[in-house]
Structure formats: C-alpha cells, structure tokens
C-alpha cells in the first residue's frame, strides 16, 4: 500500500480511473482486499493512506433484501438514473408496465411531493420499480444473489426477479395490492416496539383489535390494528421502560383491517401465471424458502405478520454471509444487523442511503461486498482500456 501511495503521489499527471482499473482488472484477487471510494485524486489518496490490514475474505452466499413501505423518498433513484444506463433502462421498462394500472405517471409521483408518494397506491409501485432496477444493475456488475427476501411489498419484487411472475403480471399484482390496501377503511394505527416476540405476545394476550404486523428483529416488533388498542399497548410498553413509537402510516397494514380486501386480491392473483423460482425466495409468512407460489399465497402474505427476523435466521443458517439491501434507504440493513448481532464473518450493506449521493453509495456497497469475497465486474464499473504500469508486490 505504501508503494502505491508513493507512486501516485509522485505522478500527479496519472489518470486515477486508469489506476483503479489497473488495480481491479490486471492484478490477482487475493484473500485480503481493500476498496477505496472518492471523487477526487486527493480523496482517493487520503483513503489509501487510511487503509489498515484487515481479515481475510469470507466464503459464503449472497442474499438480496428488498425494502418495504416506509423506505420511500422523493427523487429516489434519480441520480442513478442519470449515471447508470442499465438502471435507467430497467426503471423505464418497469415504470411502463406499472403506469398501465395507475391514473398518473409514476415518474411524476416519485419526483413530486412527499404526500403523493406517501399514498399507498403509489408508494408500493414506486418501490417495486426502484428495487427491480437496482436488481438488474447489480446483476450487470456481476453481483448475483443466491437467495432473495423482501419485506411486505418487497417480496413481490423478489418474486418477480426470481422468475415467479413476469413483469406484466407482477405489475398488475403490485398495483392491485396497493390500490386495495389504500381503499380499506382508515382509522387504524401501527406502532414500532423495541421488544422481541415473546414480550410483545405477553402485552397482546387477551387483547382484541391489535395484531403483530412484523417480527423484524429480536429487538424490533411492529403491531397494527384499531387505534385505541394499539396506542394502549404503546403506553403499556413505555410504562415498562420500552421505547415505542407510532408509525406515520395511513392504514393498519398486516392486521384485520385488511380482511375486506383479501378476496379481491386473491381474485386478481388467480389471473396470473406462476413459475418456479430461479433464485430461492424466503417467505415473509413462514421465514423459510418458498417451494411454490400460488395465487392464494398473496392474500395470506398481505394479512400475516412479516417474519423478517425468521427469514434472516434462515439465510444465516444456509450459509449467507453477505446481505445486500435493494431499496432507497438502509431500513432492512439495520434490522438485519440486529438479527445478526454477534455473528462473525457477515457483512450487511444497503445499495442506497437517504441523504447521500447515490452513485457513491452504490460504489461503497460494491466495494464492501468485494472486500467480503463477492465477485464484482470492476471492468464494467471503470470504463476505458488504458492501464498503468503499477509498482509490483513486495513479495
């Protein structure tokens, strides 16, 4: 590393992209790796100087995590759309399939006001579009998942990219689900509790009007249902010193409030064609790999608690060591990190983060998984053909 720093410092005329390309494509990939990200020569040199010896790459599988509702943000994907042609082409194709079922352009919604994007009828299709485009972008750069898991609507993105549903069928199901969920009666509430499944079960015992909406991690559970009942549990939890917060949602998702829409959702789902997954998908309903998707599954999935924590445990048990979140923020990365606390040899990374430059986030994520042992097509990321005659290894 010292030789490389000295070499670049002594040659200010060097093209840093050519240096990066030479390091990525003309050198052997050893068991100890480092990737630095920067926008200027000075940033890259500073990052190189800061590199310290680390552990060897881990052998394991890769899982993609598809975000659910709540992670959306205005302008999500805009910077990648401008910088990455593969992302842009995929996004346009998916939006074209979704717009058939919507009363306004999804692009206008994503670029519009937060209130409009926050409407479920648009939120879920918008997340689906961004996540499918991110999937195709990562595949383009050589990062291929061994498993997929989504959170609520994220599972529909997982099902599509795994080959279960064609784009047209997936778009129809996503938009129907979003429309039907928005159409249910308002008046419910959802609360996030910093408590595990067993403790929350004790608070809910004998209490009507409230369901568990999600088991997100060993220390994160979401409840949903009638406003009065849900807020009673919130106060009960706070009374025991547990952090609890009401979520900013329009409906009580994954609760009995959705029962009235399930028959119509099933009817829509019965008009679709299902294929066997080409990439294994872990179910929100069971936390295990789905052997076969059916039309009836999607109503159960919409109504049941999201067993995300169980899904992460299943993936860890199957040898997954790299968990990559595909979505507009780091919501699932944080939850997966809680699920994997104390587990050595794993990396959890989001492809995008709210409030941070999207291209830099992408490169940082690819660097993190590469250091962890995942193959990345750096030649595609560092365009051009020029190489630099770099210093040789000390050995």
FILUMLUM-315972 format. One line per 8 residues: number of its first residue (from 1); their letters; for each residue y, x, z of C-alpha. Coordinates in steps of 0.02 Angstrom, whole numbers, plus 50000, padded with zeros to 5 digits. Layout:
% residues N
NUM	A	Y X Z; ...
***
This chain:
% residues 395
1	XXXXXXXX	50000 50000 50000; 50120 50143 50042; 50088 50221 49871; 50126 50057 49784; 50287 50029 49883; 50346 50206 49845; 50301 50188 49661; 50401 50028 49640
9	XXXXXXXX	50548 50090 49744; 50563 50245 49635; 50565 50144 49473; 50698 50007 49482; 50677 49977 49295; 50499 49910 49317; 50464 49728 49274; 50396 49657 49438
17	XXXXXXXX	50300 49523 49343; 50209 49660 49246; 50173 49749 49411; 50100 49590 49484; 49999 49557 49326; 49930 49733 49328; 49878 49719 49510; 49798 49548 49481
25	XXXXXXXX	49705 49572 49318; 49672 49759 49297; 49607 49802 49470; 49444 49762 49557; 49446 49621 49685; 49388 49694 49849; 49338 49614 50013; 49511 49644 50088
33	XXXXXXXX	49655 49565 49995; 49840 49528 50011; 49959 49422 49907; 50148 49427 49923; 50267 49297 49852; 50450 49322 49812; 50587 49279 49688; 50673 49449 49678
41	XXXXXXXX	50623 49631 49675; 50694 49653 49850; 50597 49506 49920; 50434 49570 49845; 50462 49746 49910; 50503 49679 50083; 50345 49576 50084; 50242 49725 50026
49	XXXXXXXX	50311 49832 50168; 50262 49695 50292; 50079 49688 50237; 49960 49737 50377; 49772 49763 50371; 49675 49602 50393; 49499 49535 50396; 49378 49529 50251
57	XXXXXXXX	49368 49378 50136; 49256 49237 50194; 49109 49168 50097; 49114 48980 50089; 49153 48823 49991; 49318 48740 49947; 49372 48562 49986; 49523 48470 49918
65	XXXXXXXX	49609 48346 50035; 49707 48203 49954; 49853 48137 50058; 49878 47956 50108; 50027 47840 50127; 50169 47910 50232; 50172 48080 50148; 50278 48021 50001
73	XXXXXXXX	50454 48086 49971; 50587 48053 49840; 50577 48180 49699; 50401 48237 49742; 50331 48343 49601; 50499 48359 49513; 50508 48550 49524; 50327 48574 49472
81	XXXXXXXX	50354 48455 49327; 50492 48568 49262; 50398 48730 49294; 50216 48690 49254; 50172 48611 49085; 49995 48568 49141; 50061 48471 49290; 50191 48385 49181
89	XXXXXXXX	50064 48331 49050; 49943 48265 49181; 50080 48174 49275; 50142 48090 49116; 49967 48034 49070; 49932 47961 49242; 50102 47875 49255; 50072 47799 49084
97	XXXXXXXX	49910 47721 49147; 49993 47657 49307; 50151 47587 49228; 50045 47459 49134; 50019 47372 49302; 50194 47392 49375; 50356 47298 49346; 50461 47456 49332
105	XXXXXXXX	50440 47638 49285; 50354 47740 49418; 50459 47892 49370; 50617 47794 49411; 50541 47745 49579; 50496 47924 49625; 50670 47984 49576; 50755 47834 49658
113	XXXXXXXX	50794 47776 49834; 50678 47807 49982; 50671 47620 50018; 50599 47583 49846; 50472 47723 49854; 50427 47664 50028; 50367 47496 49962; 50177 47499 49964
121	XXXXXXXX	50167 47428 49788; 50248 47589 49726; 50201 47713 49862; 50015 47713 49828; 50025 47730 49637; 50157 47867 49656; 50046 47968 49773; 49898 47943 49657
129	XXXXXXXX	49998 48012 49509; 50059 48167 49601; 49888 48204 49675; 49792 48189 49513; 49919 48302 49427; 49902 48430 49567; 49713 48425 49548; 49724 48462 49363
137	XXXXXXXX	49848 48603 49396; 49735 48689 49522; 49586 48672 49407; 49693 48752 49270; 49723 48901 49383; 49538 48921 49420; 49528 48843 49593; 49379 48725 49582
145	XXXXXXXX	49329 48619 49733; 49152 48598 49798; 49199 48440 49894; 49335 48307 49896; 49403 48198 50035; 49551 48081 50036; 49646 47986 50169; 49655 47799 50132
153	XXXXXXXX	49732 47785 49957; 49696 47971 49937; 49513 47928 49924; 49548 47834 49762; 49623 47993 49690; 49468 48087 49748; 49354 47958 49668; 49445 47969 49502
161	XXXXXXXX	49448 48159 49486; 49265 48166 49538; 49222 48058 49387; 49180 47897 49479; 49318 47798 49393; 49404 47825 49226; 49592 47845 49232; 49618 47669 49167
169	XXXXXXXX	49502 47591 49295; 49571 47697 49437; 49749 47648 49391; 49701 47465 49392; 49618 47479 49563; 49759 47581 49641; 49893 47460 49582; 49794 47306 49634
177	XXXXXXXX	49762 47380 49806; 49946 47421 49828; 50004 47251 49766; 49883 47156 49877; 49924 47260 50031; 50110 47232 50007; 50077 47046 49988; 49995 47019 50157
185	XXXXXXXX	50097 46943 50297; 50219 47057 50384; 50240 47067 50571; 50112 47196 50619; 50134 47371 50689; 50050 47540 50687; 50057 47674 50823; 50001 47856 50823
193	XXXXXXXX	49924 47913 50987; 49894 48092 51042; 49723 48047 51107; 49544 48053 51049; 49424 47915 51000; 49343 47889 51170; 49506 47874 51266; 49580 47753 51140
201	XXXXXXXX	49422 47648 51145; 49449 47626 51331; 49626 47561 51304; 49566 47439 51172; 49416 47371 51267; 49431 47183 51288; 49597 47180 51196; 49617 47070 51041
209	XXXXXXXX	49738 47088 50897; 49728 47277 50881; 49609 47390 50784; 49588 47575 50760; 49662 47620 50591; 49617 47803 50588; 49522 47937 50683; 49624 48081 50615
217	XXXXXXXX	49577 48223 50731; 49504 48249 50905; 49680 48225 50974; 49755 48103 50849; 49712 47918 50831; 49810 47779 50746; 49800 47597 50798; 49855 47446 50698
225	XXXXXXXX	49871 47258 50715; 49978 47124 50798; 50144 47196 50852; 50136 47137 51033; 49958 47200 51060; 49990 47368 50976; 50150 47400 51075; 50061 47357 51237
233	XXXXXXXX	49938 47497 51201; 50083 47613 51160; 50160 47581 51331; 49991 47598 51416; 49966 47768 51335; 50140 47827 51381; 50109 47768 51558; 49963 47889 51566
241	XXXXXXXX	50069 48032 51501; 50004 48024 51323; 50125 48048 51179; 50134 47894 51068; 50249 47844 50926; 50271 47688 50821; 50249 47724 50635; 50379 47670 50507
249	XXXXXXXX	50269 47556 50403; 50293 47383 50329; 50118 47318 50368; 49974 47341 50488; 49858 47435 50372; 49671 47454 50408; 49674 47304 50525; 49631 47120 50523
257	XXXXXXXX	49800 47090 50441; 49718 47141 50276; 49572 47020 50286; 49656 46891 50173; 49666 47013 50025; 49491 47085 50031; 49406 46955 49921; 49532 46979 49780
265	XXXXXXXX	49522 47168 49795; 49333 47156 49779; 49350 47045 49627; 49462 47174 49542; 49341 47312 49588; 49195 47216 49512; 49279 47226 49343; 49272 47416 49342
273	XXXXXXXX	49140 47540 49286; 49069 47665 49411; 48987 47832 49377; 48902 47957 49490; 49023 48082 49568; 49026 48251 49480; 49104 48326 49636; 49040 48261 49804
281	XXXXXXXX	49164 48144 49891; 49166 48122 50080; 49192 47940 50132; 49331 47877 50245; 49213 47741 50303; 49067 47848 50362; 49134 48025 50365; 48984 48075 50258
289	XXXXXXXX	48960 48114 50074; 48954 47955 49968; 48795 47942 49867; 48855 47795 49761; 49018 47699 49747; 49011 47510 49723; 49142 47375 49697; 49113 47311 49874
297	XXXXXXXX	49148 47482 49948; 49336 47474 49914; 49365 47320 50021; 49270 47399 50164; 49369 47559 50140; 49536 47467 50146; 49489 47371 50304; 49395 47503 50404
305	XXXXXXXX	49464 47643 50511; 49491 47804 50414; 49364 47927 50487; 49456 48082 50427; 49405 48187 50578; 49222 48150 50544; 49245 48197 50362; 49318 48367 50408
313	XXXXXXXX	49174 48396 50528; 49051 48354 50389; 49135 48477 50272; 49137 48616 50401; 48952 48583 50431; 48920 48602 50245; 48999 48775 50240; 49175 48734 50182
321	XXXXXXXX	49296 48871 50236; 49447 48834 50125; 49534 48665 50145; 49674 48632 50020; 49787 48480 50036; 49843 48399 49873; 49995 48293 49908; 50183 48302 49932
329	XXXXXXXX	50178 48371 50110; 50068 48453 50241; 50010 48297 50334; 49823 48320 50314; 49833 48508 50333; 49900 48483 50508; 49764 48357 50552; 49627 48465 50477
337	XXXXXXXX	49693 48611 50577; 49672 48509 50736; 49495 48463 50684; 49453 48646 50652; 49537 48718 50807; 49431 48862 50871; 49329 48875 50711; 49338 49052 50643
345	XXXXXXXX	49344 49102 50461; 49432 48948 50390; 49597 48926 50300; 49693 48762 50287; 49839 48758 50166; 49947 48625 50082; 49997 48646 49900; 50168 48569 49932
353	XXXXXXXX	50281 48552 50084; 50428 48436 50113; 50594 48528 50102; 50525 48687 50023; 50529 48747 49841; 50377 48676 49754; 50334 48824 49643; 50344 48943 49790
361	XXXXXXXX	50232 48827 49892; 50105 48823 49751; 50102 49013 49737; 50090 49032 49926; 49942 48913 49932; 49853 49002 49790; 49885 49168 49875; 49815 49103 50039
369	XXXXXXXX	49651 49043 49962; 49635 49202 49857; 49652 49310 50013; 49518 49199 50088; 49398 49237 49946; 49430 49096 49820; 49446 49149 49639; 49615 49116 49558
377	XXXXXXXX	49661 49139 49374; 49808 49255 49402; 49820 49295 49217; 49871 49115 49187; 50000 49122 49326; 50077 49287 49270; 50109 49264 49084; 50127 49405 48961
385	XXXXXXXX	50020 49553 48910; 50112 49706 48971; 50029 49812 49105; 50094 49952 49214; 50003 50115 49249; 49998 50097 49438; 49952 50226 49571; 49765 50250 49599
393	XXX	49673 50206 49759; 49666 50337 49896; 49477 50336 49881
***
